[in-house]
Amino acid sequence: MTTLKQVLIILCLAFPLAACDSNDGKAEQLGEKIDEAGNEARDKIDDAADEVKDKVEDVCEETTDENC
């Protein structure tokens, strides 16, 4: 393969990367905020579920004298 072909191939592969814009638009920012809110909600739900599970286990152990 000639050097010119190699250079052209490299340029063709590198151009899409150079065309990427790192500045997020309003839609991208909104999408990120929605993702963050979803992640926070999921974390809170997981924490609440863990607390309920622990309480149920505590009540089970208190009432049955067994390891639940």
mmCIF file as Biopython writes it, N, C-alpha, C and O atoms, coordinates in Angstrom:
data_model
#
loop_
_atom_site.group_PDB
_atom_site.id
_atom_site.type_symbol
_atom_site.label_atom_id
_atom_site.label_alt_id
_atom_site.label_comp_id
_atom_site.label_asym_id
_atom_site.label_entity_id
_atom_site.label_seq_id
_atom_site.pdbx_PDB_ins_code
_atom_site.Cartn_x
_atom_site.Cartn_y
_atom_site.Cartn_z
_atom_site.occupancy
_atom_site.B_iso_or_equiv
_atom_site.auth_seq_id
_atom_site.auth_asym_id
_atom_site.pdbx_PDB_model_num
ATOM 1   N N  . MET A ? 1  ? 0.849   -1.166  0.000  1.0 0.0 1  A 1 
ATOM 2   C CA . MET A ? 1  ? 0.000   0.000   0.000  1.0 0.0 1  A 1 
ATOM 3   C C  . MET A ? 1  ? 0.899   1.235   0.000  1.0 0.0 1  A 1 
ATOM 4   O O  . MET A ? 1  ? 1.879   1.310   0.742  1.0 0.0 1  A 1 
ATOM 5   N N  . THR A ? 2  ? 0.559   2.162   -0.814 1.0 0.0 2  A 1 
ATOM 6   C CA . THR A ? 2  ? 1.412   3.346   -0.931 1.0 0.0 2  A 1 
ATOM 7   C C  . THR A ? 2  ? 1.188   4.269   0.262  1.0 0.0 2  A 1 
ATOM 8   O O  . THR A ? 2  ? 0.183   4.178   0.966  1.0 0.0 2  A 1 
ATOM 9   N N  . THR A ? 3  ? 2.129   5.136   0.461  1.0 0.0 3  A 1 
ATOM 10  C CA . THR A ? 3  ? 2.062   6.083   1.568  1.0 0.0 3  A 1 
ATOM 11  C C  . THR A ? 3  ? 0.867   7.010   1.427  1.0 0.0 3  A 1 
ATOM 12  O O  . THR A ? 3  ? 0.224   7.349   2.420  1.0 0.0 3  A 1 
ATOM 13  N N  . LEU A ? 4  ? 0.564   7.421   0.206  1.0 0.0 4  A 1 
ATOM 14  C CA . LEU A ? 4  ? -0.579  8.307   -0.020 1.0 0.0 4  A 1 
ATOM 15  C C  . LEU A ? 4  ? -1.879  7.624   0.385  1.0 0.0 4  A 1 
ATOM 16  O O  . LEU A ? 4  ? -2.740  8.253   1.000  1.0 0.0 4  A 1 
ATOM 17  N N  . LYS A ? 5  ? -2.031  6.354   0.049  1.0 0.0 5  A 1 
ATOM 18  C CA . LYS A ? 5  ? -3.234  5.621   0.433  1.0 0.0 5  A 1 
ATOM 19  C C  . LYS A ? 5  ? -3.327  5.505   1.951  1.0 0.0 5  A 1 
ATOM 20  O O  . LYS A ? 5  ? -4.408  5.646   2.522  1.0 0.0 5  A 1 
ATOM 21  N N  . GLN A ? 6  ? -2.208  5.252   2.597  1.0 0.0 6  A 1 
ATOM 22  C CA . GLN A ? 6  ? -2.200  5.130   4.050  1.0 0.0 6  A 1 
ATOM 23  C C  . GLN A ? 6  ? -2.626  6.447   4.705  1.0 0.0 6  A 1 
ATOM 24  O O  . GLN A ? 6  ? -3.410  6.452   5.654  1.0 0.0 6  A 1 
ATOM 25  N N  . VAL A ? 7  ? -2.106  7.548   4.194  1.0 0.0 7  A 1 
ATOM 26  C CA . VAL A ? 7  ? -2.459  8.859   4.743  1.0 0.0 7  A 1 
ATOM 27  C C  . VAL A ? 7  ? -3.945  9.128   4.543  1.0 0.0 7  A 1 
ATOM 28  O O  . VAL A ? 7  ? -4.612  9.619   5.454  1.0 0.0 7  A 1 
ATOM 29  N N  . LEU A ? 8  ? -4.468  8.814   3.367  1.0 0.0 8  A 1 
ATOM 30  C CA . LEU A ? 8  ? -5.884  9.034   3.096  1.0 0.0 8  A 1 
ATOM 31  C C  . LEU A ? 8  ? -6.771  8.184   4.008  1.0 0.0 8  A 1 
ATOM 32  O O  . LEU A ? 8  ? -7.800  8.653   4.493  1.0 0.0 8  A 1 
ATOM 33  N N  . ILE A ? 9  ? -6.373  6.950   4.233  1.0 0.0 9  A 1 
ATOM 34  C CA . ILE A ? 9  ? -7.146  6.071   5.112  1.0 0.0 9  A 1 
ATOM 35  C C  . ILE A ? 9  ? -7.138  6.618   6.537  1.0 0.0 9  A 1 
ATOM 36  O O  . ILE A ? 9  ? -8.174  6.641   7.202  1.0 0.0 9  A 1 
ATOM 37  N N  . ILE A ? 10 ? -5.989  7.052   6.999  1.0 0.0 10 A 1 
ATOM 38  C CA . ILE A ? 10 ? -5.891  7.614   8.355  1.0 0.0 10 A 1 
ATOM 39  C C  . ILE A ? 10 ? -6.746  8.862   8.478  1.0 0.0 10 A 1 
ATOM 40  O O  . ILE A ? 10 ? -7.437  9.044   9.480  1.0 0.0 10 A 1 
ATOM 41  N N  . LEU A ? 11 ? -6.709  9.722   7.474  1.0 0.0 11 A 1 
ATOM 42  C CA . LEU A ? 11 ? -7.528  10.929  7.511  1.0 0.0 11 A 1 
ATOM 43  C C  . LEU A ? 11 ? -9.016  10.600  7.517  1.0 0.0 11 A 1 
ATOM 44  O O  . LEU A ? 11 ? -9.794  11.224  8.239  1.0 0.0 11 A 1 
ATOM 45  N N  . CYS A ? 12 ? -9.405  9.626   6.713  1.0 0.0 12 A 1 
ATOM 46  C CA . CYS A ? 12 ? -10.816 9.233   6.659  1.0 0.0 12 A 1 
ATOM 47  C C  . CYS A ? 12 ? -11.288 8.654   7.993  1.0 0.0 12 A 1 
ATOM 48  O O  . CYS A ? 12 ? -12.434 8.862   8.391  1.0 0.0 12 A 1 
ATOM 49  N N  . LEU A ? 13 ? -10.415 7.937   8.673  1.0 0.0 13 A 1 
ATOM 50  C CA . LEU A ? 13 ? -10.779 7.358   9.964  1.0 0.0 13 A 1 
ATOM 51  C C  . LEU A ? 13 ? -10.747 8.391   11.081 1.0 0.0 13 A 1 
ATOM 52  O O  . LEU A ? 13 ? -11.528 8.302   12.028 1.0 0.0 13 A 1 
ATOM 53  N N  . ALA A ? 14 ? -9.861  9.364   10.982 1.0 0.0 14 A 1 
ATOM 54  C CA . ALA A ? 14 ? -9.705  10.368  12.032 1.0 0.0 14 A 1 
ATOM 55  C C  . ALA A ? 14 ? -10.726 11.499  11.910 1.0 0.0 14 A 1 
ATOM 56  O O  . ALA A ? 14 ? -11.041 12.143  12.911 1.0 0.0 14 A 1 
ATOM 57  N N  . PHE A ? 15 ? -11.248 11.755  10.718 1.0 0.0 15 A 1 
ATOM 58  C CA . PHE A ? 15 ? -12.162 12.882  10.516 1.0 0.0 15 A 1 
ATOM 59  C C  . PHE A ? 15 ? -13.408 12.810  11.392 1.0 0.0 15 A 1 
ATOM 60  O O  . PHE A ? 15 ? -13.770 13.822  11.992 1.0 0.0 15 A 1 
ATOM 61  N N  . PRO A ? 16 ? -14.081 11.670  11.496 1.0 0.0 16 A 1 
ATOM 62  C CA . PRO A ? 16 ? -15.278 11.634  12.356 1.0 0.0 16 A 1 
ATOM 63  C C  . PRO A ? 16 ? -14.972 11.965  13.815 1.0 0.0 16 A 1 
ATOM 64  O O  . PRO A ? 16 ? -15.796 12.564  14.506 1.0 0.0 16 A 1 
ATOM 65  N N  . LEU A ? 17 ? -13.802 11.579  14.273 1.0 0.0 17 A 1 
ATOM 66  C CA . LEU A ? 17 ? -13.437 11.895  15.657 1.0 0.0 17 A 1 
ATOM 67  C C  . LEU A ? 17 ? -13.206 13.387  15.835 1.0 0.0 17 A 1 
ATOM 68  O O  . LEU A ? 17 ? -13.568 13.961  16.862 1.0 0.0 17 A 1 
ATOM 69  N N  . ALA A ? 18 ? -12.606 14.008  14.836 1.0 0.0 18 A 1 
ATOM 70  C CA . ALA A ? 18 ? -12.352 15.442  14.915 1.0 0.0 18 A 1 
ATOM 71  C C  . ALA A ? 18 ? -13.645 16.231  14.796 1.0 0.0 18 A 1 
ATOM 72  O O  . ALA A ? 18 ? -13.729 17.357  15.286 1.0 0.0 18 A 1 
ATOM 73  N N  . ALA A ? 19 ? -14.644 15.663  14.160 1.0 0.0 19 A 1 
ATOM 74  C CA . ALA A ? 19 ? -15.912 16.361  13.959 1.0 0.0 19 A 1 
ATOM 75  C C  . ALA A ? 19 ? -16.785 16.335  15.212 1.0 0.0 19 A 1 
ATOM 76  O O  . ALA A ? 19 ? -17.766 17.075  15.288 1.0 0.0 19 A 1 
ATOM 77  N N  . CYS A ? 20 ? -16.451 15.505  16.186 1.0 0.0 20 A 1 
ATOM 78  C CA . CYS A ? 20 ? -17.242 15.443  17.412 1.0 0.0 20 A 1 
ATOM 79  C C  . CYS A ? 20 ? -17.103 16.743  18.182 1.0 0.0 20 A 1 
ATOM 80  O O  . CYS A ? 20 ? -16.004 17.271  18.349 1.0 0.0 20 A 1 
ATOM 81  N N  . ASP A ? 21 ? -18.220 17.242  18.642 1.0 0.0 21 A 1 
ATOM 82  C CA . ASP A ? 21 ? -18.232 18.487  19.388 1.0 0.0 21 A 1 
ATOM 83  C C  . ASP A ? 21 ? -18.380 18.155  20.859 1.0 0.0 21 A 1 
ATOM 84  O O  . ASP A ? 21 ? -19.282 17.407  21.234 1.0 0.0 21 A 1 
ATOM 85  N N  . SER A ? 22 ? -17.516 18.693  21.694 1.0 0.0 22 A 1 
ATOM 86  C CA . SER A ? 22 ? -17.592 18.393  23.111 1.0 0.0 22 A 1 
ATOM 87  C C  . SER A ? 22 ? -18.584 19.295  23.832 1.0 0.0 22 A 1 
ATOM 88  O O  . SER A ? 22 ? -18.934 19.024  24.981 1.0 0.0 22 A 1 
ATOM 89  N N  . ASN A ? 23 ? -19.048 20.365  23.184 1.0 0.0 23 A 1 
ATOM 90  C CA . ASN A ? 23 ? -20.031 21.238  23.804 1.0 0.0 23 A 1 
ATOM 91  C C  . ASN A ? 23 ? -21.404 20.590  23.709 1.0 0.0 23 A 1 
ATOM 92  O O  . ASN A ? 23 ? -21.911 20.312  22.623 1.0 0.0 23 A 1 
ATOM 93  N N  . ASP A ? 24 ? -21.985 20.357  24.874 1.0 0.0 24 A 1 
ATOM 94  C CA . ASP A ? 24 ? -23.294 19.717  24.902 1.0 0.0 24 A 1 
ATOM 95  C C  . ASP A ? 24 ? -24.378 20.753  24.638 1.0 0.0 24 A 1 
ATOM 96  O O  . ASP A ? 24 ? -24.330 21.867  25.160 1.0 0.0 24 A 1 
ATOM 97  N N  . GLY A ? 25 ? -25.340 20.378  23.835 1.0 0.0 25 A 1 
ATOM 98  C CA . GLY A ? 25 ? -26.481 21.236  23.585 1.0 0.0 25 A 1 
ATOM 99  C C  . GLY A ? 25 ? -27.492 21.116  24.712 1.0 0.0 25 A 1 
ATOM 100 O O  . GLY A ? 25 ? -27.292 20.361  25.664 1.0 0.0 25 A 1 
ATOM 101 N N  . LYS A ? 26 ? -28.572 21.863  24.597 1.0 0.0 26 A 1 
ATOM 102 C CA . LYS A ? 26 ? -29.588 21.861  25.648 1.0 0.0 26 A 1 
ATOM 103 C C  . LYS A ? 26 ? -30.246 20.493  25.792 1.0 0.0 26 A 1 
ATOM 104 O O  . LYS A ? 26 ? -30.530 20.052  26.906 1.0 0.0 26 A 1 
ATOM 105 N N  . ALA A ? 27 ? -30.486 19.828  24.679 1.0 0.0 27 A 1 
ATOM 106 C CA . ALA A ? 27 ? -31.109 18.502  24.745 1.0 0.0 27 A 1 
ATOM 107 C C  . ALA A ? 27 ? -30.182 17.507  25.440 1.0 0.0 27 A 1 
ATOM 108 O O  . ALA A ? 27 ? -30.634 16.687  26.238 1.0 0.0 27 A 1 
ATOM 109 N N  . GLU A ? 28 ? -28.900 17.580  25.139 1.0 0.0 28 A 1 
ATOM 110 C CA . GLU A ? 28 ? -27.928 16.689  25.780 1.0 0.0 28 A 1 
ATOM 111 C C  . GLU A ? 28 ? -27.858 16.961  27.285 1.0 0.0 28 A 1 
ATOM 112 O O  . GLU A ? 28 ? -27.809 16.027  28.086 1.0 0.0 28 A 1 
ATOM 113 N N  . GLN A ? 29 ? -27.854 18.219  27.661 1.0 0.0 29 A 1 
ATOM 114 C CA . GLN A ? 29 ? -27.822 18.585  29.078 1.0 0.0 29 A 1 
ATOM 115 C C  . GLN A ? 29 ? -29.079 18.094  29.792 1.0 0.0 29 A 1 
ATOM 116 O O  . GLN A ? 29 ? -29.007 17.581  30.908 1.0 0.0 29 A 1 
ATOM 117 N N  . LEU A ? 30 ? -30.235 18.256  29.137 1.0 0.0 30 A 1 
ATOM 118 C CA . LEU A ? 30 ? -31.486 17.780  29.725 1.0 0.0 30 A 1 
ATOM 119 C C  . LEU A ? 30 ? -31.465 16.268  29.884 1.0 0.0 30 A 1 
ATOM 120 O O  . LEU A ? 30 ? -31.906 15.738  30.903 1.0 0.0 30 A 1 
ATOM 121 N N  . GLY A ? 31 ? -30.949 15.574  28.870 1.0 0.0 31 A 1 
ATOM 122 C CA . GLY A ? 31 ? -30.848 14.124  28.950 1.0 0.0 31 A 1 
ATOM 123 C C  . GLY A ? 31 ? -29.961 13.671  30.099 1.0 0.0 31 A 1 
ATOM 124 O O  . GLY A ? 31 ? -30.268 12.696  30.785 1.0 0.0 31 A 1 
ATOM 125 N N  . GLU A ? 32 ? -28.863 14.383  30.304 1.0 0.0 32 A 1 
ATOM 126 C CA . GLU A ? 32 ? -27.964 14.048  31.413 1.0 0.0 32 A 1 
ATOM 127 C C  . GLU A ? 32 ? -28.650 14.280  32.753 1.0 0.0 32 A 1 
ATOM 128 O O  . GLU A ? 32 ? -28.488 13.490  33.682 1.0 0.0 32 A 1 
ATOM 129 N N  . LYS A ? 33 ? -29.418 15.367  32.854 1.0 0.0 33 A 1 
ATOM 130 C CA . LYS A ? 33 ? -30.137 15.636  34.105 1.0 0.0 33 A 1 
ATOM 131 C C  . LYS A ? 33 ? -31.188 14.558  34.372 1.0 0.0 33 A 1 
ATOM 132 O O  . LYS A ? 33 ? -31.382 14.142  35.514 1.0 0.0 33 A 1 
ATOM 133 N N  . ILE A ? 34 ? -31.856 14.115  33.325 1.0 0.0 34 A 1 
ATOM 134 C CA . ILE A ? 34 ? -32.853 13.049  33.477 1.0 0.0 34 A 1 
ATOM 135 C C  . ILE A ? 34 ? -32.172 11.759  33.923 1.0 0.0 34 A 1 
ATOM 136 O O  . ILE A ? 34 ? -32.684 11.054  34.792 1.0 0.0 34 A 1 
ATOM 137 N N  . ASP A ? 35 ? -31.020 11.451  33.329 1.0 0.0 35 A 1 
ATOM 138 C CA . ASP A ? 35 ? -30.264 10.257  33.730 1.0 0.0 35 A 1 
ATOM 139 C C  . ASP A ? 35 ? -29.857 10.340  35.194 1.0 0.0 35 A 1 
ATOM 140 O O  . ASP A ? 35 ? -29.992 9.368   35.937 1.0 0.0 35 A 1 
ATOM 141 N N  . GLU A ? 36 ? -29.357 11.504  35.608 1.0 0.0 36 A 1 
ATOM 142 C CA . GLU A ? 36 ? -28.933 11.681  36.998 1.0 0.0 36 A 1 
ATOM 143 C C  . GLU A ? 36 ? -30.112 11.522  37.952 1.0 0.0 36 A 1 
ATOM 144 O O  . GLU A ? 36 ? -29.993 10.884  38.998 1.0 0.0 36 A 1 
ATOM 145 N N  . ALA A ? 37 ? -31.258 12.111  37.580 1.0 0.0 37 A 1 
ATOM 146 C CA . ALA A ? 37 ? -32.444 11.995  38.433 1.0 0.0 37 A 1 
ATOM 147 C C  . ALA A ? 37 ? -32.891 10.540  38.536 1.0 0.0 37 A 1 
ATOM 148 O O  . ALA A ? 37 ? -33.279 10.080  39.610 1.0 0.0 37 A 1 
ATOM 149 N N  . GLY A ? 38 ? -32.835 9.822   37.424 1.0 0.0 38 A 1 
ATOM 150 C CA . GLY A ? 38 ? -33.195 8.407   37.441 1.0 0.0 38 A 1 
ATOM 151 C C  . GLY A ? 38 ? -32.258 7.590   38.319 1.0 0.0 38 A 1 
ATOM 152 O O  . GLY A ? 38 ? -32.694 6.709   39.060 1.0 0.0 38 A 1 
ATOM 153 N N  . ASN A ? 39 ? -30.975 7.888   38.227 1.0 0.0 39 A 1 
ATOM 154 C CA . ASN A ? 39 ? -29.992 7.173   39.047 1.0 0.0 39 A 1 
ATOM 155 C C  . ASN A ? 39 ? -30.198 7.472   40.531 1.0 0.0 39 A 1 
ATOM 156 O O  . ASN A ? 39 ? -30.110 6.573   41.367 1.0 0.0 39 A 1 
ATOM 157 N N  . GLU A ? 40 ? -30.474 8.735   40.856 1.0 0.0 40 A 1 
ATOM 158 C CA . GLU A ? 40 ? -30.716 9.092   42.255 1.0 0.0 40 A 1 
ATOM 159 C C  . GLU A ? 40 ? -31.971 8.412   42.777 1.0 0.0 40 A 1 
ATOM 160 O O  . GLU A ? 40 ? -31.984 7.919   43.905 1.0 0.0 40 A 1 
ATOM 161 N N  . ALA A ? 41 ? -33.028 8.381   41.969 1.0 0.0 41 A 1 
ATOM 162 C CA . ALA A ? 41 ? -34.266 7.726   42.382 1.0 0.0 41 A 1 
ATOM 163 C C  . ALA A ? 41 ? -34.028 6.239   42.603 1.0 0.0 41 A 1 
ATOM 164 O O  . ALA A ? 41 ? -34.505 5.669   43.584 1.0 0.0 41 A 1 
ATOM 165 N N  . ARG A ? 42 ? -33.283 5.605   41.680 1.0 0.0 42 A 1 
ATOM 166 C CA . ARG A ? 42 ? -32.990 4.180   41.823 1.0 0.0 42 A 1 
ATOM 167 C C  . ARG A ? 42 ? -32.221 3.915   43.113 1.0 0.0 42 A 1 
ATOM 168 O O  . ARG A ? 42 ? -32.513 2.957   43.830 1.0 0.0 42 A 1 
ATOM 169 N N  . ASP A ? 43 ? -31.232 4.771   43.409 1.0 0.0 43 A 1 
ATOM 170 C CA . ASP A ? 43 ? -30.440 4.592   44.627 1.0 0.0 43 A 1 
ATOM 171 C C  . ASP A ? 43 ? -31.310 4.727   45.880 1.0 0.0 43 A 1 
ATOM 172 O O  . ASP A ? 43 ? -31.155 3.960   46.830 1.0 0.0 43 A 1 
ATOM 173 N N  . LYS A ? 44 ? -32.224 5.699   45.881 1.0 0.0 44 A 1 
ATOM 174 C CA . LYS A ? 44 ? -33.102 5.889   47.035 1.0 0.0 44 A 1 
ATOM 175 C C  . LYS A ? 44 ? -34.047 4.711   47.200 1.0 0.0 44 A 1 
ATOM 176 O O  . LYS A ? 44 ? -34.305 4.273   48.321 1.0 0.0 44 A 1 
ATOM 177 N N  . ILE A ? 45 ? -34.558 4.203   46.107 1.0 0.0 45 A 1 
ATOM 178 C CA . ILE A ? 45 ? -35.448 3.038   46.168 1.0 0.0 45 A 1 
ATOM 179 C C  . ILE A ? 45 ? -34.690 1.819   46.676 1.0 0.0 45 A 1 
ATOM 180 O O  . ILE A ? 45 ? -35.210 1.054   47.488 1.0 0.0 45 A 1 
ATOM 181 N N  . ASP A ? 46 ? -33.454 1.636   46.196 1.0 0.0 46 A 1 
ATOM 182 C CA . ASP A ? 46 ? -32.636 0.515   46.677 1.0 0.0 46 A 1 
ATOM 183 C C  . ASP A ? 46 ? -32.383 0.631   48.178 1.0 0.0 46 A 1 
ATOM 184 O O  . ASP A ? 46 ? -32.467 -0.360  48.903 1.0 0.0 46 A 1 
ATOM 185 N N  . ASP A ? 47 ? -32.074 1.846   48.643 1.0 0.0 47 A 1 
ATOM 186 C CA . ASP A ? 47 ? -31.827 2.056   50.066 1.0 0.0 47 A 1 
ATOM 187 C C  . ASP A ? 47 ? -33.082 1.758   50.886 1.0 0.0 47 A 1 
ATOM 188 O O  . ASP A ? 47 ? -33.007 1.114   51.932 1.0 0.0 47 A 1 
ATOM 189 N N  . ALA A ? 48 ? -34.230 2.227   50.408 1.0 0.0 48 A 1 
ATOM 190 C CA . ALA A ? 48 ? -35.486 1.991   51.114 1.0 0.0 48 A 1 
ATOM 191 C C  . ALA A ? 48 ? -35.809 0.500   51.146 1.0 0.0 48 A 1 
ATOM 192 O O  . ALA A ? 48 ? -36.261 -0.013  52.169 1.0 0.0 48 A 1 
ATOM 193 N N  . ALA A ? 49 ? -35.582 -0.190  50.046 1.0 0.0 49 A 1 
ATOM 194 C CA . ALA A ? 49 ? -35.840 -1.631  49.999 1.0 0.0 49 A 1 
ATOM 195 C C  . ALA A ? 49 ? -34.935 -2.375  50.977 1.0 0.0 49 A 1 
ATOM 196 O O  . ALA A ? 49 ? -35.373 -3.316  51.638 1.0 0.0 49 A 1 
ATOM 197 N N  . ASP A ? 50 ? -33.676 -1.955  51.069 1.0 0.0 50 A 1 
ATOM 198 C CA . ASP A ? 50 ? -32.758 -2.582  52.019 1.0 0.0 50 A 1 
ATOM 199 C C  . ASP A ? 50 ? -33.227 -2.365  53.454 1.0 0.0 50 A 1 
ATOM 200 O O  . ASP A ? 50 ? -33.156 -3.274  54.281 1.0 0.0 50 A 1 
ATOM 201 N N  . GLU A ? 51 ? -33.705 -1.158  53.744 1.0 0.0 51 A 1 
ATOM 202 C CA . GLU A ? 51 ? -34.196 -0.872  55.090 1.0 0.0 51 A 1 
ATOM 203 C C  . GLU A ? 51 ? -35.410 -1.736  55.422 1.0 0.0 51 A 1 
ATOM 204 O O  . GLU A ? 51 ? -35.508 -2.276  56.524 1.0 0.0 51 A 1 
ATOM 205 N N  . VAL A ? 52 ? -36.325 -1.863  54.479 1.0 0.0 52 A 1 
ATOM 206 C CA . VAL A ? 52 ? -37.524 -2.692  54.702 1.0 0.0 52 A 1 
ATOM 207 C C  . VAL A ? 52 ? -37.117 -4.143  54.919 1.0 0.0 52 A 1 
ATOM 208 O O  . VAL A ? 52 ? -37.644 -4.817  55.804 1.0 0.0 52 A 1 
ATOM 209 N N  . LYS A ? 53 ? -36.182 -4.617  54.111 1.0 0.0 53 A 1 
ATOM 210 C CA . LYS A ? 53 ? -35.719 -6.000  54.251 1.0 0.0 53 A 1 
ATOM 211 C C  . LYS A ? 53 ? -35.119 -6.217  55.634 1.0 0.0 53 A 1 
ATOM 212 O O  . LYS A ? 53 ? -35.401 -7.224  56.284 1.0 0.0 53 A 1 
ATOM 213 N N  . ASP A ? 54 ? -34.291 -5.272  56.086 1.0 0.0 54 A 1 
ATOM 214 C CA . ASP A ? 54 ? -33.670 -5.401  57.405 1.0 0.0 54 A 1 
ATOM 215 C C  . ASP A ? 54 ? -34.723 -5.408  58.514 1.0 0.0 54 A 1 
ATOM 216 O O  . ASP A ? 54 ? -34.635 -6.190  59.460 1.0 0.0 54 A 1 
ATOM 217 N N  . LYS A ? 55 ? -35.713 -4.533  58.385 1.0 0.0 55 A 1 
ATOM 218 C CA . LYS A ? 55 ? -36.771 -4.478  59.405 1.0 0.0 55 A 1 
ATOM 219 C C  . LYS A ? 55 ? -37.574 -5.783  59.431 1.0 0.0 55 A 1 
ATOM 220 O O  . LYS A ? 55 ? -37.901 -6.294  60.503 1.0 0.0 55 A 1 
ATOM 221 N N  . VAL A ? 56 ? -37.884 -6.312  58.264 1.0 0.0 56 A 1 
ATOM 222 C CA . VAL A ? 56 ? -38.637 -7.574  58.200 1.0 0.0 56 A 1 
ATOM 223 C C  . VAL A ? 56 ? -37.826 -8.698  58.831 1.0 0.0 56 A 1 
ATOM 224 O O  . VAL A ? 56 ? -38.370 -9.519  59.570 1.0 0.0 56 A 1 
ATOM 225 N N  . GLU A ? 57 ? -36.549 -8.739  58.548 1.0 0.0 57 A 1 
ATOM 226 C CA . GLU A ? 57 ? -35.691 -9.764  59.143 1.0 0.0 57 A 1 
ATOM 227 C C  . GLU A ? 57 ? -35.644 -9.608  60.662 1.0 0.0 57 A 1 
ATOM 228 O O  . GLU A ? 57 ? -35.692 -10.598 61.391 1.0 0.0 57 A 1 
ATOM 229 N N  . ASP A ? 58 ? -35.551 -8.366  61.138 1.0 0.0 58 A 1 
ATOM 230 C CA . ASP A ? 58 ? -35.524 -8.128  62.585 1.0 0.0 58 A 1 
ATOM 231 C C  . ASP A ? 58 ? -36.811 -8.617  63.244 1.0 0.0 58 A 1 
ATOM 232 O O  . ASP A ? 58 ? -36.770 -9.294  64.271 1.0 0.0 58 A 1 
ATOM 233 N N  . VAL A ? 59 ? -37.945 -8.274  62.656 1.0 0.0 59 A 1 
ATOM 234 C CA . VAL A ? 59 ? -39.240 -8.688  63.216 1.0 0.0 59 A 1 
ATOM 235 C C  . VAL A ? 59 ? -39.365 -10.208 63.167 1.0 0.0 59 A 1 
ATOM 236 O O  . VAL A ? 59 ? -39.856 -10.823 64.114 1.0 0.0 59 A 1 
ATOM 237 N N  . CYS A ? 60 ? -38.931 -10.804 62.088 1.0 0.0 60 A 1 
ATOM 238 C CA . CYS A ? 60 ? -38.998 -12.262 61.951 1.0 0.0 60 A 1 
ATOM 239 C C  . CYS A ? 60 ? -38.175 -12.940 63.041 1.0 0.0 60 A 1 
ATOM 240 O O  . CYS A ? 60 ? -38.624 -13.899 63.669 1.0 0.0 60 A 1 
ATOM 241 N N  . GLU A ? 61 ? -36.971 -12.432 63.255 1.0 0.0 61 A 1 
ATOM 242 C CA . GLU A ? 61 ? -36.103 -13.038 64.269 1.0 0.0 61 A 1 
ATOM 243 C C  . GLU A ? 61 ? -36.662 -12.836 65.686 1.0 0.0 61 A 1 
ATOM 244 O O  . GLU A ? 61 ? -36.531 -13.709 66.544 1.0 0.0 61 A 1 
ATOM 245 N N  . GLU A ? 62 ? -37.288 -11.670 65.917 1.0 0.0 62 A 1 
ATOM 246 C CA . GLU A ? 62 ? -37.866 -11.396 67.240 1.0 0.0 62 A 1 
ATOM 247 C C  . GLU A ? 62 ? -39.066 -12.297 67.517 1.0 0.0 62 A 1 
ATOM 248 O O  . GLU A ? 62 ? -39.270 -12.724 68.654 1.0 0.0 62 A 1 
ATOM 249 N N  . THR A ? 63 ? -39.844 -12.584 66.509 1.0 0.0 63 A 1 
ATOM 250 C CA . THR A ? 63 ? -41.076 -13.341 66.733 1.0 0.0 63 A 1 
ATOM 251 C C  . THR A ? 63 ? -40.872 -14.851 66.657 1.0 0.0 63 A 1 
ATOM 252 O O  . THR A ? 63 ? -41.651 -15.599 67.249 1.0 0.0 63 A 1 
ATOM 253 N N  . THR A ? 64 ? -39.858 -15.314 65.953 1.0 0.0 64 A 1 
ATOM 254 C CA . THR A ? 64 ? -39.683 -16.753 65.797 1.0 0.0 64 A 1 
ATOM 255 C C  . THR A ? 64 ? -38.454 -17.297 66.490 1.0 0.0 64 A 1 
ATOM 256 O O  . THR A ? 64 ? -38.279 -18.513 66.562 1.0 0.0 64 A 1 
ATOM 257 N N  . ASP A ? 65 ? -37.605 -16.436 66.999 1.0 0.0 65 A 1 
ATOM 258 C CA . ASP A ? 65 ? -36.341 -16.852 67.637 1.0 0.0 65 A 1 
ATOM 259 C C  . ASP A ? 65 ? -35.487 -17.687 66.681 1.0 0.0 65 A 1 
ATOM 260 O O  . ASP A ? 65 ? -34.717 -18.545 67.112 1.0 0.0 65 A 1 
ATOM 261 N N  . GLU A ? 66 ? -35.631 -17.429 65.394 1.0 0.0 66 A 1 
ATOM 262 C CA . GLU A ? 66 ? -34.828 -18.117 64.387 1.0 0.0 66 A 1 
ATOM 263 C C  . GLU A ? 66 ? -34.095 -17.083 63.537 1.0 0.0 66 A 1 
ATOM 264 O O  . GLU A ? 66 ? -34.394 -15.889 63.558 1.0 0.0 66 A 1 
ATOM 265 N N  . ASN A ? 67 ? -33.139 -17.590 62.803 1.0 0.0 67 A 1 
ATOM 266 C CA . ASN A ? 67 ? -32.430 -16.744 61.841 1.0 0.0 67 A 1 
ATOM 267 C C  . ASN A ? 67 ? -33.239 -16.703 60.559 1.0 0.0 67 A 1 
ATOM 268 O O  . ASN A ? 67 ? -33.389 -17.728 59.893 1.0 0.0 67 A 1 
ATOM 269 N N  . CYS A ? 68 ? -33.754 -15.561 60.206 1.0 0.0 68 A 1 
ATOM 270 C CA . CYS A ? 68 ? -34.619 -15.444 59.023 1.0 0.0 68 A 1 
ATOM 271 C C  . CYS A ? 68 ? -33.850 -15.039 57.804 1.0 0.0 68 A 1 
ATOM 272 O O  . CYS A ? 68 ? -34.430 -14.898 56.727 1.0 0.0 68 A 1 
#
